[in-house]
Amino acid sequence: MSESVMLSELDRRLVAALQLNGRASWKQVARAVDATESTVARRGQQLIESGLVGVTGVLDHLRCGLGISLQVRMRCRPGAANVVAQALADLPETRFVTVVTGSADVAAEFVVRDHHDVTRVLVEDLPRPDDIVETESMVVVRKFSAVEEWDAGLLTPEAVALLRPDGTRTGHREWSEPERLTEQEFAIARLLAADGRVSYAQLAAASGVSESTAARRVDSLVRRGCLRFRTLFETRLIGLGVEFMQWLVVEPGELENVGAQLAKHPSTQYVSATTGRFNLCLHGVLPGYGDLYHYMTDVVGALPGVRTADMTLQARTLKRAYVRINADGTRERNA
């Protein structure tokens, strides 16, 4: 099981490098982690083949006009959280599903066409309704940071600059007009969703274009903000053993300020503004349980305008970036 796997220092830095740039060549990664290319390629491929690490291409649904995101919290009948989470993970609309401890039992992210679909997904088609006591949904209206942008902090600034040479964050602008993808672009995106590190030659062969055209299509999708690459792994593998979700009620006048501050904090993987009872949702990671108190008092406690702070700890995550996760933390082989 992944929780018993002990990665070497080199492996941890290798995973951190892929988090910064999931499609970086082994030559680039080797320079970033100060190791030989052959060693990095061998160890990197072993980690990927084991299922402990994976890279997937994810389309930005807002940028591409594919739908909206819902953050959903559920309370379940005693003993039913795991089966509810399993059923939710089977739904094509769920991008993220986790069992949590605290004021909720299950948390999930749904992507639906528009807000009119909420009733269908969360009422008419909700699996195992007899096991769900309460459902609370929040529409994401502003994203401050995404997991793809997170820096695990294990590499030097020089290495980060090498892997992310433009030195900029991806950004989450309010798009006035969504991008309209061609069928060819959708086909390439599907291939990258299955394997974010698939070669341009393989992309070209599978999509019926030249290798140079495949490379240009991928570059265009990334440059237009349509496609991002997500590296999948259990954060405990790199020494960050606690994954949590923070649900905040922030005074409206401070929401932009608080969201921007939290987006810059090294423990933050994702943070967004939402509708509903909680207007800020955050995914974060910390080394251990001893760090939680400091986080709640010194980080959250110092934020202006925070009225309520509710933390749930992730006990088991079943789906990340649409990819199913096994009980041992590895990716499903057919994902």
Rosetta blueprint (number, residue, H / E / L):
1 M L
2 S H
3 E H
4 S H
5 V L
6 M L
7 L L
8 S L
9 E H
10 L H
11 D H
12 R H
13 R H
14 L H
15 V H
16 A H
17 A H
18 L H
19 Q H
20 L H
21 N L
22 G L
23 R L
24 A L
25 S L
26 W H
27 K H
28 Q H
29 V H
30 A H
31 R H
32 A H
33 V H
34 D L
35 A L
36 T L
37 E H
38 S H
39 T H
40 V H
41 A H
42 R H
43 R H
44 G H
45 Q H
46 Q H
47 L H
48 I H
49 E H
50 S H
51 G L
52 L L
53 V L
54 G E
55 V E
56 T E
57 G E
58 V E
59 L E
60 D L
61 H L
62 L L
63 R L
64 C L
65 G L
66 L L
67 G L
68 I E
69 S E
70 L E
71 Q E
72 V E
73 R E
74 M E
75 R E
76 C E
77 R L
78 P L
79 G L
80 A L
81 A H
82 N H
83 V H
84 V H
85 A H
86 Q H
87 A H
88 L H
89 A H
90 D L
91 L L
92 P L
93 E L
94 T E
95 R E
96 F E
97 V E
98 T E
99 V E
100 V E
101 T E
102 G L
103 S L
104 A L
105 D L
106 V E
107 A E
108 A E
109 E E
110 F E
111 V E
112 V E
113 R L
114 D L
115 H H
116 H H
117 D H
118 V H
119 T H
120 R H
121 V H
122 L H
123 V H
124 E H
125 D L
126 L L
127 P L
128 R L
129 P H
130 D H
131 D H
132 I E
133 V E
134 E E
135 T E
136 E E
137 S E
138 M E
139 V E
140 V E
141 V E
142 R E
143 K E
144 F E
145 S E
146 A L
147 V H
148 E H
149 E H
150 W L
151 D L
152 A L
153 G L
154 L L
155 L L
156 T L
157 P H
158 E H
159 A H
160 V H
161 A H
162 L H
163 L H
164 R L
165 P L
166 D L
167 G L
168 T L
169 R L
170 T L
171 G L
172 H L
173 R L
174 E L
175 W L
176 S L
177 E L
178 P L
179 E L
180 R L
181 L L
182 T L
183 E H
184 Q H
185 E H
186 F H
187 A H
188 I H
189 A H
190 R H
191 L H
192 L H
193 A H
194 A H
195 D L
196 G L
197 R L
198 V L
199 S L
200 Y H
201 A H
202 Q H
203 L H
204 A H
205 A H
206 A H
207 S H
208 G L
209 V L
210 S L
211 E H
212 S H
213 T H
214 A H
215 A H
216 R H
217 R H
218 V H
219 D H
220 S H
221 L H
222 V H
223 R H
224 R L
225 G L
226 C L
227 L E
228 R E
229 F E
230 R E
231 T E
232 L E
233 F L
234 E L
235 T H
236 R H
237 L H
238 I H
239 G L
240 L L
241 G L
242 V E
243 E E
244 F E
245 M E
246 Q E
247 W E
248 L E
249 V E
250 V E
251 E L
252 P H
253 G H
254 E H
255 L H
256 E H
257 N H
258 V H
259 G H
260 A H
261 Q H
262 L H
263 A H
264 K H
265 H L
266 P L
267 S L
268 T E
269 Q E
270 Y E
271 V E
272 S E
273 A E
274 T E
275 T L
276 G L
277 R L
278 F L
279 N L
280 L E
281 C E
282 L E
283 H E
284 G E
285 V E
286 L E
287 P L
288 G L
289 Y H
290 G H
291 D H
292 L H
293 Y H
294 H H
295 Y H
296 M H
297 T H
298 D H
299 V H
300 V H
301 G L
302 A L
303 L L
304 P L
305 G L
306 V E
307 R E
308 T E
309 A E
310 D E
311 M E
312 T E
313 L E
314 Q E
315 A E
316 R E
317 T E
318 L E
319 K E
320 R E
321 A L
322 Y L
323 V E
324 R E
325 I E
326 N L
327 A L
328 D L
329 G L
330 T L
331 R E
332 E L
333 R L
334 N L
335 A L
